[in-house]
């Protein structure tokens, strides 16, 4: 029985060490993805911002109007809601937590803030981000 317990403990340790080894590199890649999105938004480039999302009809975006499925529909909604650079304002993120659910899936919790000439919009988001073909992409975005 002690041998089985020892093997389980060693197996858990090896799994933990391998996850930590990947996590720092992948955590940096996720932060870089979000920073690129922030930068693209602040440049007024919604199509470039959308490159951080999974280009699929299965992309899920949940906002104040409810769920939207699909990359194109999400892009269309962003363009409708933010028709020009002035409306887009200046975006900042506050990343609160990045948790790896698997080697290829992460959960991100954060805040967002858009400063516009006429005021300020702000809220929180949760993201499900997946590594696909070596790149991290947002597959679910719940922003409120």
N, CA, C and O atoms as a GROMACS GRO file, in nm:
protein
  576
    1UNK      N    1   0.083  -0.119   0.000
    1UNK     CA    2   0.000   0.000   0.000
    1UNK      C    3   0.087   0.125   0.000
    1UNK      O    4   0.055   0.223  -0.067
    2UNK      N    5   0.198   0.124   0.075
    2UNK     CA    6   0.286   0.240   0.078
    2UNK      C    7   0.346   0.265  -0.059
    2UNK      O    8   0.366   0.381  -0.097
    3UNK      N    9   0.376   0.159  -0.133
    3UNK     CA   10   0.434   0.173  -0.266
    3UNK      C   11   0.336   0.244  -0.360
    3UNK      O   12   0.377   0.330  -0.437
    4UNK      N   13   0.208   0.208  -0.355
    4UNK     CA   14   0.107   0.272  -0.439
    4UNK      C   15   0.094   0.419  -0.403
    4UNK      O   16   0.089   0.504  -0.492
    5UNK      N   17   0.090   0.450  -0.273
    5UNK     CA   18   0.079   0.588  -0.228
    5UNK      C   19   0.200   0.669  -0.274
    5UNK      O   20   0.185   0.784  -0.317
    6UNK      N   21   0.318   0.611  -0.266
    6UNK     CA   22   0.441   0.678  -0.310
    6UNK      C   23   0.436   0.706  -0.460
    6UNK      O   24   0.471   0.816  -0.504
    7UNK      N   25   0.391   0.607  -0.540
    7UNK     CA   26   0.381   0.626  -0.684
    7UNK      C   27   0.279   0.734  -0.720
    7UNK      O   28   0.302   0.814  -0.810
    8UNK      N   29   0.168   0.737  -0.649
    8UNK     CA   30   0.068   0.841  -0.673
    8UNK      C   31   0.125   0.978  -0.640
    8UNK      O   32   0.105   1.074  -0.715
    9UNK      N   33   0.196   0.988  -0.529
    9UNK     CA   34   0.257   1.115  -0.489
    9UNK      C   35   0.361   1.159  -0.591
    9UNK      O   36   0.363   1.276  -0.629
   10UNK      N   37   0.446   1.069  -0.637
   10UNK     CA   38   0.548   1.101  -0.737
   10UNK      C   39   0.480   1.141  -0.868
   10UNK      O   40   0.522   1.237  -0.933
   11UNK      N   41   0.376   1.069  -0.907
   11UNK     CA   42   0.303   1.102  -1.029
   11UNK      C   43   0.241   1.241  -1.022
   11UNK      O   44   0.247   1.317  -1.118
   12UNK      N   45   0.183   1.276  -0.908
   12UNK     CA   46   0.124   1.409  -0.891
   12UNK      C   47   0.232   1.516  -0.896
   12UNK      O   48   0.211   1.623  -0.953
   13UNK      N   49   0.348   1.487  -0.836
   13UNK     CA   50   0.458   1.583  -0.837
   13UNK      C   51   0.510   1.605  -0.979
   13UNK      O   52   0.534   1.719  -1.019
   14UNK      N   53   0.526   1.498  -1.056
   14UNK     CA   54   0.573   1.510  -1.194
   14UNK      C   55   0.471   1.588  -1.277
   14UNK      O   56   0.509   1.675  -1.355
   15UNK      N   57   0.342   1.559  -1.259
   15UNK     CA   58   0.238   1.633  -1.331
   15UNK      C   59   0.244   1.780  -1.294
   15UNK      O   60   0.236   1.866  -1.381
   16UNK      N   61   0.256   1.811  -1.165
   16UNK     CA   62   0.262   1.950  -1.119
   16UNK      C   63   0.383   2.021  -1.176
   16UNK      O   64   0.372   2.134  -1.222
   17UNK      N   65   0.498   1.956  -1.175
   17UNK     CA   66   0.619   2.019  -1.227
   17UNK      C   67   0.609   2.044  -1.377
   17UNK      O   68   0.652   2.148  -1.426
   18UNK      N   69   0.552   1.949  -1.451
   18UNK     CA   70   0.539   1.969  -1.595
   18UNK      C   71   0.438   2.080  -1.626
   18UNK      O   72   0.457   2.156  -1.721
   19UNK      N   73   0.332   2.089  -1.546
   19UNK     CA   74   0.235   2.196  -1.567
   19UNK      C   75   0.297   2.332  -1.537
   19UNK      O   76   0.273   2.428  -1.610
   20UNK      N   77   0.376   2.340  -1.429
   20UNK     CA   78   0.441   2.467  -1.397
   20UNK      C   79   0.540   2.506  -1.505
   20UNK      O   80   0.552   2.624  -1.538
   21UNK      N   81   0.611   2.410  -1.562
   21UNK     CA   82   0.706   2.437  -1.669
   21UNK      C   83   0.638   2.500  -1.790
   21UNK      O   84   0.694   2.591  -1.851
   22UNK      N   85   0.521   2.454  -1.824
   22UNK     CA   86   0.448   2.507  -1.938
   22UNK      C   87   0.377   2.636  -1.901
   22UNK      O   88   0.366   2.726  -1.984
   23UNK      N   89   0.330   2.646  -1.781
   23UNK     CA   90   0.246   2.757  -1.741
   23UNK      C   91   0.313   2.892  -1.757
   23UNK      O   92   0.249   2.985  -1.806
   24UNK      N   93   0.439   2.908  -1.720
   24UNK     CA   94   0.501   3.040  -1.729
   24UNK      C   95   0.512   3.087  -1.874
   24UNK      O   96   0.488   3.205  -1.902
   25UNK      N   97   0.548   2.998  -1.965
   25UNK     CA   98   0.556   3.034  -2.107
   25UNK      C   99   0.419   3.064  -2.164
   25UNK      O  100   0.400   3.163  -2.235
   26UNK      N  101   0.322   2.980  -2.132
   26UNK     CA  102   0.188   2.999  -2.183
   26UNK      C  103   0.119   3.118  -2.117
   26UNK      O  104   0.040   3.188  -2.181
   27UNK      N  105   0.147   3.141  -1.991
   27UNK     CA  106   0.092   3.259  -1.923
   27UNK      C  107   0.140   3.386  -1.993
   27UNK      O  108   0.062   3.478  -2.016
   28UNK      N  109   0.267   3.390  -2.026
   28UNK     CA  110   0.323   3.505  -2.098
   28UNK      C  111   0.258   3.520  -2.236
   28UNK      O  112   0.233   3.632  -2.280
   29UNK      N  113   0.232   3.409  -2.303
   29UNK     CA  114   0.169   3.414  -2.435
   29UNK      C  115   0.025   3.466  -2.425
   29UNK      O  116  -0.019   3.542  -2.511
   30UNK      N  117  -0.046   3.427  -2.321
   30UNK     CA  118  -0.183   3.475  -2.301
   30UNK      C  119  -0.182   3.624  -2.270
   30UNK      O  120  -0.264   3.699  -2.324
   31UNK      N  121  -0.091   3.667  -2.185
   31UNK     CA  122  -0.080   3.811  -2.156
   31UNK      C  123  -0.043   3.890  -2.281
   31UNK      O  124  -0.092   4.001  -2.301
   32UNK      N  125   0.042   3.833  -2.365
   32UNK     CA  126   0.079   3.899  -2.491
   32UNK      C  127  -0.042   3.909  -2.584
   32UNK      O  128  -0.061   4.011  -2.651
   33UNK      N  129  -0.124   3.805  -2.590
   33UNK     CA  130  -0.247   3.806  -2.669
   33UNK      C  131  -0.338   3.920  -2.624
   33UNK      O  132  -0.388   3.996  -2.706
   34UNK      N  133  -0.359   3.930  -2.493
   34UNK     CA  134  -0.447   4.034  -2.440
   34UNK      C  135  -0.389   4.173  -2.461
   34UNK      O  136  -0.463   4.268  -2.487
   35UNK      N  137  -0.258   4.186  -2.449
   35UNK     CA  138  -0.194   4.315  -2.473
   35UNK      C  139  -0.207   4.355  -2.620
   35UNK      O  140  -0.228   4.473  -2.650
   36UNK      N  141  -0.194   4.259  -2.711
   36UNK     CA  142  -0.211   4.290  -2.853
   36UNK      C  143  -0.355   4.334  -2.880
   36UNK      O  144  -0.378   4.428  -2.955
   37UNK      N  145  -0.450   4.265  -2.820
   37UNK     CA  146  -0.589   4.306  -2.838
   37UNK      C  147  -0.611   4.449  -2.786
   37UNK      O  148  -0.676   4.530  -2.852
   38UNK      N  149  -0.556   4.478  -2.669
   38UNK     CA  150  -0.569   4.612  -2.611
   38UNK      C  151  -0.509   4.717  -2.704
   38UNK      O  152  -0.569   4.821  -2.728
   39UNK      N  153  -0.392   4.688  -2.754
   39UNK     CA  154  -0.322   4.780  -2.843
   39UNK      C  155  -0.399   4.800  -2.974
   39UNK      O  156  -0.413   4.912  -3.022
   40UNK      N  157  -0.450   4.691  -3.031
   40UNK     CA  158  -0.528   4.701  -3.154
   40UNK      C  159  -0.656   4.782  -3.132
   40UNK      O  160  -0.694   4.862  -3.216
   41UNK      N  161  -0.721   4.760  -3.018
   41UNK     CA  162  -0.841   4.837  -2.986
   41UNK      C  163  -0.807   4.986  -2.979
   41UNK      O  164  -0.876   5.070  -3.037
   42UNK      N  165  -0.700   5.018  -2.909
   42UNK     CA  166  -0.663   5.158  -2.891
   42UNK      C  167  -0.616   5.223  -3.021
   42UNK      O  168  -0.614   5.346  -3.032
   43UNK      N  169  -0.579   5.142  -3.119
   43UNK     CA  170  -0.545   5.194  -3.252
   43UNK      C  171  -0.670   5.210  -3.338
   43UNK      O  172  -0.662   5.258  -3.451
   44UNK      N  173  -0.786   5.170  -3.285
   44UNK     CA  174  -0.911   5.181  -3.360
   44UNK      C  175  -0.931   5.071  -3.462
   44UNK      O  176  -1.009   5.086  -3.556
   45UNK      N  177  -0.861   4.959  -3.443
   45UNK     CA  178  -0.861   4.850  -3.541
   45UNK      C  179  -0.937   4.729  -3.488
   45UNK      O  180  -0.876   4.636  -3.434
   46UNK      N  181  -1.069   4.730  -3.502
   46UNK     CA  182  -1.150   4.619  -3.452
   46UNK      C  183  -1.118   4.487  -3.522
   46UNK      O  184  -1.109   4.385  -3.454
   47UNK      N  185  -1.099   4.484  -3.656
   47UNK     CA  186  -1.064   4.355  -3.718
   47UNK      C  187  -0.934   4.295  -3.662
   47UNK      O  188  -0.925   4.174  -3.643
   48UNK      N  189  -0.834   4.378  -3.635
   48UNK     CA  190  -0.709   4.327  -3.575
   48UNK      C  191  -0.736   4.279  -3.432
   48UNK      O  192  -0.683   4.175  -3.391
   49UNK      N  193  -0.816   4.351  -3.357
   49UNK     CA  194  -0.856   4.310  -3.222
   49UNK      C  195  -0.921   4.172  -3.224
   49UNK      O  196  -0.896   4.088  -3.138
   50UNK      N  197  -1.004   4.150  -3.324
   50UNK     CA  198  -1.077   4.024  -3.336
   50UNK      C  199  -0.986   3.905  -3.370
   50UNK      O  200  -1.028   3.791  -3.354
   51UNK      N  201  -0.865   3.929  -3.415
   51UNK     CA  202  -0.773   3.819  -3.444
   51UNK      C  203  -0.738   3.739  -3.319
   51UNK      O  204  -0.689   3.627  -3.329
   52UNK      N  205  -0.762   3.797  -3.202
   52UNK     CA  206  -0.740   3.724  -3.078
   52UNK      C  207  -0.849   3.624  -3.046
   52UNK      O  208  -0.835   3.543  -2.954
   53UNK      N  209  -0.957   3.629  -3.122
   53UNK     CA  210  -1.068   3.536  -3.103
   53UNK      C  211  -1.059   3.420  -3.200
   53UNK      O  212  -1.000   3.431  -3.308
   54UNK      N  213  -1.117   3.308  -3.161
   54UNK     CA  214  -1.128   3.190  -3.244
   54UNK      C  215  -1.217   3.224  -3.363
   54UNK      O  216  -1.333   3.262  -3.345
   55UNK      N  217  -1.164   3.210  -3.482
   55UNK     CA  218  -1.240   3.242  -3.603
   55UNK      C  219  -1.327   3.122  -3.639
   55UNK      O  220  -1.292   3.040  -3.724
   56UNK      N  221  -1.442   3.114  -3.571
   56UNK     CA  222  -1.530   2.999  -3.584
   56UNK      C  223  -1.674   3.042  -3.557
   56UNK      O  224  -1.699   3.138  -3.484
   57UNK      N  225  -1.768   2.970  -3.615
   57UNK     CA  226  -1.908   2.992  -3.585
   57UNK      C  227  -1.941   2.949  -3.442
   57UNK      O  228  -2.048   2.981  -3.391
   58UNK      N  229  -1.850   2.876  -3.378
   58UNK     CA  230  -1.872   2.829  -3.241
   58UNK      C  231  -1.818   2.925  -3.135
   58UNK      O  232  -1.838   2.901  -3.016
   59UNK      N  233  -1.750   3.032  -3.175
   59UNK     CA  234  -1.709   3.133  -3.078
   59UNK      C  235  -1.832   3.180  -3.002
   59UNK      O  236  -1.937   3.202  -3.062
   60UNK      N  237  -1.820   3.195  -2.871
   60UNK     CA  238  -1.932   3.242  -2.788
   60UNK      C  239  -1.892   3.371  -2.719
   60UNK      O  240  -1.793   3.375  -2.646
   61UNK      N  241  -1.969   3.476  -2.741
   61UNK     CA  242  -1.952   3.602  -2.672
   61UNK      C  243  -2.080   3.630  -2.596
   61UNK      O  244  -2.189   3.629  -2.654
   62UNK      N  245  -2.068   3.654  -2.466
   62UNK     CA  246  -2.184   3.686  -2.384
   62UNK      C  247  -2.166   3.826  -2.327
   62UNK      O  248  -2.070   3.852  -2.254
   63UNK      N  249  -2.257   3.914  -2.362
   63UNK     CA  250  -2.254   4.052  -2.312
   63UNK      C  251  -2.389   4.088  -2.254
   63UNK      O  252  -2.471   4.002  -2.224
   64UNK      N  253  -2.410   4.220  -2.238
   64UNK     CA  254  -2.535   4.265  -2.176
   64UNK      C  255  -2.659   4.229  -2.257
   64UNK      O  256  -2.769   4.222  -2.203
   65UNK      N  257  -2.642   4.207  -2.388
   65UNK     CA  258  -2.756   4.170  -2.473
   65UNK      C  259  -2.778   4.020  -2.483
   65UNK      O  260  -2.869   3.974  -2.552
   66UNK      N  261  -2.695   3.943  -2.412
   66UNK     CA  262  -2.708   3.798  -2.417
   66UNK      C  263  -2.602   3.734  -2.502
   66UNK      O  264  -2.505   3.799  -2.541
   67UNK      N  265  -2.618   3.605  -2.532
   67UNK     CA  266  -2.514   3.533  -2.606
   67UNK      C  267  -2.516   3.562  -2.757
   67UNK      O  268  -2.621   3.579  -2.818
   68UNK      N  269  -2.398   3.567  -2.812
   68UNK     CA  270  -2.377   3.578  -2.957
   68UNK      C  271  -2.285   3.465  -2.997
   68UNK      O  272  -2.180   3.445  -2.934
   69UNK      N  273  -2.322   3.391  -3.100
   69UNK     CA  274  -2.237   3.284  -3.152
   69UNK      C  275  -2.176   3.327  -3.283
   69UNK      O  276  -2.243   3.384  -3.370
   70UNK      N  277  -2.046   3.300  -3.297
   70UNK     CA  278  -1.979   3.322  -3.424
   70UNK      C  279  -1.886   3.441  -3.425
   70UNK      O  280  -1.917   3.547  -3.371
   71UNK      N  281  -1.772   3.421  -3.490
   71UNK     CA  282  -1.670   3.526  -3.502
   71UNK      C  283  -1.724   3.644  -3.582
   71UNK      O  284  -1.708   3.758  -3.539
   72UNK      N  285  -1.786   3.618  -3.696
   72UNK     CA  286  -1.834   3.728  -3.781
   72UNK      C  287  -1.942   3.809  -3.712
   72UNK      O  288  -1.942   3.932  -3.719
   73UNK      N  289  -2.034   3.742  -3.646
   73UNK     CA  290  -2.142   3.813  -3.575
   73UNK      C  291  -2.085   3.897  -3.461
   73UNK      O  292  -2.133   4.008  -3.436
   74UNK      N  293  -1.984   3.845  -3.392
   74UNK     CA  294  -1.920   3.921  -3.285
   74UNK      C  295  -1.850   4.043  -3.342
   74UNK      O  296  -1.860   4.152  -3.286
   75UNK      N  297  -1.780   4.026  -3.454
   75UNK     CA  298  -1.716   4.139  -3.522
   75UNK      C  299  -1.821   4.243  -3.561
   75UNK      O  300  -1.802   4.362  -3.537
   76UNK      N  301  -1.931   4.199  -3.621
   76UNK     CA  302  -2.037   4.291  -3.662
   76UNK      C  303  -2.093   4.368  -3.543
   76UNK      O  304  -2.120   4.488  -3.553
   77UNK      N  305  -2.111   4.299  -3.430
   77UNK     CA  306  -2.163   4.366  -3.310
   77UNK      C  307  -2.065   4.471  -3.257
   77UNK      O  308  -2.106   4.580  -3.217
   78UNK      N  309  -1.936   4.438  -3.258
   78UNK     CA  310  -1.836   4.536  -3.215
   78UNK      C  311  -1.839   4.659  -3.306
   78UNK      O  312  -1.835   4.772  -3.258
   79UNK      N  313  -1.845   4.637  -3.436
   79UNK     CA  314  -1.846   4.749  -3.531
   79UNK      C  315  -1.971   4.836  -3.513
   79UNK      O  316  -1.965   4.958  -3.524
   80UNK      N  317  -2.084   4.772  -3.485
   80UNK     CA  318  -2.208   4.846  -3.464
   80UNK      C  319  -2.202   4.926  -3.332
   80UNK      O  320  -2.243   5.042  -3.328
   81UNK      N  321  -2.151   4.863  -3.227
   81UNK     CA  322  -2.145   4.928  -3.096
   81UNK      C  323  -2.037   5.033  -3.083
   81UNK      O  324  -2.048   5.126  -3.003
   82UNK      N  325  -1.932   5.018  -3.163
   82UNK     CA  326  -1.817   5.110  -3.160
   82UNK      C  327  -1.785   5.152  -3.303
   82UNK      O  328  -1.687   5.104  -3.360
   83UNK      N  329  -1.866   5.241  -3.361
   83UNK     CA  330  -1.852   5.273  -3.504
   83UNK      C  331  -1.730   5.358  -3.541
   83UNK      O  332  -1.695   5.367  -3.658
   84UNK      N  333  -1.665   5.419  -3.441
   84UNK     CA  334  -1.549   5.503  -3.472
   84UNK      C  335  -1.451   5.503  -3.355
   84UNK      O  336  -1.481   5.452  -3.246
   85UNK      N  337  -1.335   5.561  -3.379
   85UNK     CA  338  -1.229   5.563  -3.278
   85UNK      C  339  -1.272   5.637  -3.151
   85UNK      O  340  -1.238   5.595  -3.041
   86UNK      N  341  -1.346   5.745  -3.167
   86UNK     CA  342  -1.391   5.822  -3.050
   86UNK      C  343  -1.480   5.736  -2.960
   86UNK      O  344  -1.468   5.742  -2.837
   87UNK      N  345  -1.566   5.657  -3.020
   87UNK     CA  346  -1.654   5.569  -2.943
   87UNK      C  347  -1.574   5.457  -2.877
   87UNK      O  348  -1.605   5.414  -2.765
   88UNK      N  349  -1.471   5.410  -2.946
   88UNK     CA  350  -1.388   5.302  -2.892
   88UNK      C  351  -1.309   5.349  -2.770
   88UNK      O  352  -1.284   5.270  -2.679
   89UNK      N  353  -1.271   5.476  -2.768
   89UNK     CA  354  -1.200   5.529  -2.653
   89UNK      C  355  -1.065   5.464  -2.632
   89UNK      O  356  -1.001   5.418  -2.726
   90UNK      N  357  -1.022   5.462  -2.506
   90UNK     CA  358  -0.893   5.404  -2.468
   90UNK      C  359  -0.918   5.290  -2.370
   90UNK      O  360  -0.972   5.310  -2.262
   91UNK      N  361  -0.878   5.169  -2.410
   91UNK     CA  362  -0.905   5.047  -2.334
   91UNK      C  363  -0.787   5.010  -2.244
   91UNK      O  364  -0.671   5.015  -2.285
   92UNK      N  365  -0.819   4.973  -2.121
   92UNK     CA  366  -0.720   4.912  -2.032
   92UNK      C  367  -0.781   4.785  -1.974
   92UNK      O  368  -0.903   4.774  -1.958
   93UNK      N  369  -0.695   4.689  -1.942
   93UNK     CA  370  -0.735   4.566  -1.876
   93UNK      C  371  -0.670   4.558  -1.739
   93UNK      O  372  -0.560   4.610  -1.718
   94UNK      N  373  -0.737   4.493  -1.648
   94UNK     CA  374  -0.679   4.455  -1.519
   94UNK      C  375  -0.692   4.306  -1.506
   94UNK      O  376  -0.800   4.256  -1.475
   95UNK      N  377  -0.584   4.233  -1.528
   95UNK     CA  378  -0.591   4.086  -1.522
   95UNK      C  379  -0.584   4.043  -1.376
   95UNK      O  380  -0.485   4.070  -1.307
   96UNK      N  381  -0.687   3.977  -1.330
   96UNK     CA  382  -0.698   3.934  -1.190
   96UNK      C  383  -0.645   3.792  -1.169
   96UNK      O  384  -0.586   3.761  -1.065
   97UNK      N  385  -0.669   3.706  -1.270
   97UNK     CA  386  -0.634   3.565  -1.251
   97UNK      C  387  -0.623   3.494  -1.385
   97UNK      O  388  -0.705   3.515  -1.474
   98UNK      N  389  -0.522   3.410  -1.397
   98UNK     CA  390  -0.511   3.317  -1.509
   98UNK      C  391  -0.494   3.178  -1.449
   98UNK      O  392  -0.398   3.153  -1.375
   99UNK      N  393  -0.586   3.090  -1.480
   99UNK     CA  394  -0.580   2.952  -1.430
   99UNK      C  395  -0.579   2.858  -1.549
   99UNK      O  396  -0.660   2.871  -1.641
  100UNK      N  397  -0.488   2.761  -1.545
  100UNK     CA  398  -0.481   2.662  -1.651
  100UNK      C  399  -0.566   2.543  -1.612
  100UNK      O  400  -0.544   2.479  -1.509
  101UNK      N  401  -0.666   2.514  -1.696
  101UNK     CA  402  -0.754   2.401  -1.673
  101UNK      C  403  -0.694   2.273  -1.730
  101UNK      O  404  -0.711   2.165  -1.673
  102UNK      N  405  -0.625   2.286  -1.843
  102UNK     CA  406  -0.550   2.178  -1.905
  102UNK      C  407  -0.426   2.241  -1.967
  102UNK      O  408  -0.405   2.362  -1.953
  103UNK      N  409  -0.344   2.162  -2.034
  103UNK     CA  410  -0.226   2.217  -2.102
  103UNK      C  411  -0.265   2.310  -2.217
  103UNK      O  412  -0.184   2.392  -2.260
  104UNK      N  413  -0.388   2.298  -2.265
  104UNK     CA  414  -0.430   2.377  -2.381
  104UNK      C  415  -0.554   2.462  -2.355
  104UNK      O  416  -0.615   2.512  -2.450
  105UNK      N  417  -0.592   2.477  -2.230
  105UNK     CA  418  -0.710   2.556  -2.196
  105UNK      C  419  -0.683   2.638  -2.071
  105UNK      O  420  -0.633   2.587  -1.971
  106UNK      N  421  -0.718   2.767  -2.078
  106UNK     CA  422  -0.699   2.855  -1.964
  106UNK      C  423  -0.825   2.937  -1.939
  106UNK      O  424  -0.903   2.966  -2.030
  107UNK      N  425  -0.842   2.974  -1.813
  107UNK     CA  426  -0.950   3.060  -1.769
  107UNK      C  427  -0.887   3.192  -1.725
  107UNK      O  428  -0.790   3.192  -1.650
  108UNK      N  429  -0.943   3.303  -1.772
  108UNK     CA  430  -0.890   3.434  -1.736
  108UNK      C  431  -1.003   3.518  -1.677
  108UNK      O  432  -1.113   3.524  -1.732
  109UNK      N  433  -0.974   3.582  -1.565
  109UNK     CA  434  -1.066   3.675  -1.501
  109UNK      C  435  -1.000   3.812  -1.501
  109UNK      O  436  -0.883   3.826  -1.465
  110UNK      N  437  -1.075   3.913  -1.542
  110UNK     CA  438  -1.018   4.046  -1.544
  110UNK      C  439  -1.122   4.156  -1.547
  110UNK      O  440  -1.242   4.130  -1.552
  111UNK      N  441  -1.072   4.278  -1.544
  111UNK     CA  442  -1.159   4.394  -1.557
  111UNK      C  443  -1.122   4.468  -1.685
  111UNK      O  444  -1.010   4.456  -1.735
  112UNK      N  445  -1.217   4.544  -1.737
  112UNK     CA  446  -1.192   4.627  -1.855
  112UNK      C  447  -1.243   4.767  -1.826
  112UNK      O  448  -1.337   4.787  -1.749
  113UNK      N  449  -1.179   4.864  -1.890
  113UNK     CA  450  -1.215   5.003  -1.872
  113UNK      C  451  -1.193   5.074  -2.004
  113UNK      O  452  -1.084   5.067  -2.061
  114UNK      N  453  -1.295   5.143  -2.054
  114UNK     CA  454  -1.284   5.222  -2.176
  114UNK      C  455  -1.312   5.368  -2.140
  114UNK      O  456  -1.423   5.404  -2.100
  115UNK      N  457  -1.210   5.450  -2.155
  115UNK     CA  458  -1.227   5.595  -2.132
  115UNK      C  459  -1.257   5.661  -2.265
  115UNK      O  460  -1.180   5.651  -2.361
  116UNK      N  461  -1.370   5.729  -2.268
  116UNK     CA  462  -1.414   5.802  -2.387
  116UNK      C  463  -1.418   5.951  -2.351
  116UNK      O  464  -1.416   5.987  -2.234
  117UNK      N  465  -1.424   6.036  -2.452
  117UNK     CA  466  -1.436   6.180  -2.428
  117UNK      C  467  -1.562   6.212  -2.348
  117UNK      O  468  -1.563   6.302  -2.265
  118UNK      N  469  -1.668   6.135  -2.375
  118UNK     CA  470  -1.797   6.163  -2.311
  118UNK      C  471  -1.816   6.090  -2.178
  118UNK      O  472  -1.916   6.113  -2.110
  119UNK      N  473  -1.725   6.003  -2.141
  119UNK     CA  474  -1.741   5.930  -2.016
  119UNK      C  475  -1.654   5.806  -2.010
  119UNK      O  476  -1.547   5.798  -2.072
  120UNK      N  477  -1.701   5.711  -1.933
  120UNK     CA  478  -1.622   5.592  -1.907
  120UNK      C  479  -1.713   5.470  -1.900
  120UNK      O  480  -1.820   5.474  -1.840
  121UNK      N  481  -1.670   5.362  -1.963
  121UNK     CA  482  -1.739   5.233  -1.956
  121UNK      C  483  -1.646   5.138  -1.883
  121UNK      O  484  -1.525   5.142  -1.903
  122UNK      N  485  -1.701   5.052  -1.799
  122UNK     CA  486  -1.615   4.956  -1.731
  122UNK      C  487  -1.695   4.836  -1.685
  122UNK      O  488  -1.817   4.840  -1.672
  123UNK      N  489  -1.622   4.729  -1.662
  123UNK     CA  490  -1.685   4.606  -1.617
  123UNK      C  491  -1.582   4.497  -1.597
  123UNK      O  492  -1.463   4.523  -1.582
  124UNK      N  493  -1.630   4.375  -1.597
  124UNK     CA  494  -1.546   4.256  -1.576
  124UNK      C  495  -1.566   4.158  -1.690
  124UNK      O  496  -1.666   4.162  -1.761
  125UNK      N  497  -1.468   4.070  -1.707
  125UNK     CA  498  -1.479   3.966  -1.808
  125UNK      C  499  -1.422   3.836  -1.756
  125UNK      O  500  -1.333   3.834  -1.670
  126UNK      N  501  -1.477   3.728  -1.809
  126UNK     CA  502  -1.417   3.596  -1.792
  126UNK      C  503  -1.398   3.540  -1.932
  126UNK      O  504  -1.486   3.550  -2.018
  127UNK      N  505  -1.282   3.483  -1.954
  127UNK     CA  506  -1.247   3.427  -2.084
  127UNK      C  507  -1.211   3.281  -2.070
  127UNK      O  508  -1.149   3.240  -1.972
  128UNK      N  509  -1.248   3.203  -2.169
  128UNK     CA  510  -1.197   3.069  -2.186
  128UNK      C  511  -1.108   3.078  -2.308
  128UNK      O  512  -1.154   3.111  -2.417
  129UNK      N  513  -0.981   3.050  -2.288
  129UNK     CA  514  -0.882   3.063  -2.395
  129UNK      C  515  -0.824   2.925  -2.423
  129UNK      O  516  -0.790   2.851  -2.331
  130UNK      N  517  -0.812   2.892  -2.550
  130UNK     CA  518  -0.763   2.760  -2.590
  130UNK      C  519  -0.643   2.774  -2.683
  130UNK      O  520  -0.639   2.863  -2.768
  131UNK      N  521  -0.548   2.686  -2.665
  131UNK     CA  522  -0.430   2.680  -2.751
  131UNK      C  523  -0.463   2.593  -2.870
  131UNK      O  524  -0.492   2.474  -2.856
  132UNK      N  525  -0.459   2.655  -2.991
  132UNK     CA  526  -0.492   2.583  -3.114
  132UNK      C  527  -0.382   2.610  -3.215
  132UNK      O  528  -0.350   2.725  -3.245
  133UNK      N  529  -0.324   2.504  -3.267
  133UNK     CA  530  -0.216   2.516  -3.365
  133UNK      C  531  -0.103   2.605  -3.313
  133UNK      O  532  -0.043   2.682  -3.388
  134UNK      N  533  -0.076   2.593  -3.183
  134UNK     CA  534   0.034   2.666  -3.121
  134UNK      C  535   0.001   2.808  -3.080
  134UNK      O  536   0.087   2.876  -3.023
  135UNK      N  537  -0.122   2.855  -3.106
  135UNK     CA  538  -0.161   2.992  -3.071
  135UNK      C  539  -0.279   2.991  -2.976
  135UNK      O  540  -0.371   2.911  -2.990
  136UNK      N  541  -0.276   3.081  -2.879
  136UNK     CA  542  -0.386   3.096  -2.786
  136UNK      C  543  -0.493   3.185  -2.847
  136UNK      O  544  -0.462   3.292  -2.902
  137UNK      N  545  -0.619   3.142  -2.839
  137UNK     CA  546  -0.732   3.216  -2.893
  137UNK      C  547  -0.846   3.216  -2.790
  137UNK      O  548  -0.866   3.118  -2.718
  138UNK      N  549  -0.919   3.325  -2.783
  138UNK     CA  550  -1.037   3.334  -2.698
  138UNK      C  551  -1.149   3.254  -2.767
  138UNK      O  552  -1.183   3.279  -2.882
  139UNK      N  553  -1.206   3.158  -2.694
  139UNK     CA  554  -1.316   3.078  -2.748
  139UNK      C  555  -1.448   3.114  -2.681
  139UNK      O  556  -1.555   3.093  -2.740
  140UNK      N  557  -1.443   3.166  -2.560
  140UNK     CA  558  -1.561   3.214  -2.488
  140UNK      C  559  -1.523   3.343  -2.417
  140UNK      O  560  -1.422   3.350  -2.348
  141UNK      N  561  -1.606   3.446  -2.435
  141UNK     CA  562  -1.585   3.576  -2.370
  141UNK      C  563  -1.717   3.616  -2.307
  141UNK      O  564  -1.817   3.634  -2.376
  142UNK      N  565  -1.716   3.630  -2.174
  142UNK     CA  566  -1.833   3.682  -2.103
  142UNK      C  567  -1.792   3.814  -2.043
  142UNK      O  568  -1.718   3.819  -1.945
  143UNK      N  569  -1.840   3.923  -2.102
  143UNK     CA  570  -1.805   4.057  -2.057
  143UNK      C  571  -1.930   4.128  -2.009
  143UNK      O  572  -2.034   4.125  -2.075
  144UNK      N  573  -1.920   4.193  -1.894
  144UNK     CA  574  -2.034   4.268  -1.841
  144UNK      C  575  -1.985   4.394  -1.773
  144UNK      O  576  -2.066   4.471  -1.721
   0.00000   0.00000   0.00000
